[in-house]
Amino acid sequence: MFGRIFAYLAVVRSGRLLDAGATAAAIDEIVQDLIVLYGKKVYLRPLTVGVMVEMIRIIPLAMFKNKIYPLISSLVETPPADVTPETITLIAAIKQMHGVCCYIE
């Protein structure tokens, strides 16, 4: 589990997600696997959210809004009683990088 998380972090930090060869399917697969790992163990949450925050920082707004946000919306659109530090971290990163905290339509 740790190996996959750190592999995803390496891919994100390398900038390969924005290369011409990177596909939307690859980005979807990474985000979906991070969400699965997020739900497996509580101690994995800060690591998986850290990778998601790194992705939020480098992904253009249109791609984030269309590809990543629909996948992570269940993590950030939670009732106030269920908010965790990881939720706050994701919301803050989205707000900082894209100027809004949620894309509820």
N, C-alpha and C positions, 0 to 999 in steps of 0.2 A: 504494500500500500504506500509506504513512504517512497519507495523507488519510483512509482508512477507519478506521485505528486511532484517529486523533484525533477523528474524527466519533463513533465509539462512546464514546470517553472523554467527549466533550461531552454525549452523550445520558445516560450514566450519572450524570455529575456534576449534570446538570440536574434529576434526580429523576423524569424522565419514565417510567422503567421501573416505578415504583410507582404511576403514575396509573391511574385506572380504565380508561382507553382502551388501556393497554398490554396486549398479549396474551402468553401464555406462548410462543406461536410466535415472536413478535418477540425475546423473550429467548433462546430456543433458537437462532434465526438469528444473533444477535450472538455468542453463545458459540461456535457452530460455526465461524463465520467467523474469530473470534479464534484458534481452534485451528488452522485452516488456515494463517493468517498466521504463527502460532507455528512451524509446521513448514517454512515456505518459506525463511526466512533466519535465521541465528543472531542477527544484529543486531536482529531484530524481537522476539526473545523477551522482553527486559526490558519493552518497551512493551506487548506483548500481556498479559503477566502483570500489569503495573501496572493495566490496565483490568479484568482479572479480579479483582484484589484490591479495587479500588474497588466492583465489583459485589458481592463477598462481604460487604463492609462494610454495604451498604444493603439487601440482599435478606433477607427474613425466613427463619428457619431452615427452615420447612416447604418453602417454594419452593426454597430452596437445595438441600435434601436431595433433593427430587423432580425438579427441573428442571436445575439447574446441575451438581451433583456427578456424576451419571451421565455427563455429557459430558466433564468434566475429570478423571474418575477415572484415565484412562490416563496423565495427566500426573503425578499425585501418587502413584499406586500403582506405583512403579518399583522395581526391585531396587537395593539400596544402591550397587552399582558404577556405576549409571547416573544417580544423583542429580546434579542441576545446581543452581546457585544459584537458578534460577527455580523449581525444584521445592521447594526449601527455603522460598522466599518464599511460595508458594501454601500449603504445609502450615502455615507459621506463621500466615498470615492466617486459615485455616480454624480452627485451634486457638484463636487469639485471639478470634475472633468467635463461634464456635459451641461451643467447649469440647472438641471432639474433632478428631482430625486425619484420620480416614478413616471412611467408612461402609461397611465391608466386612460383608456379611451372609452 
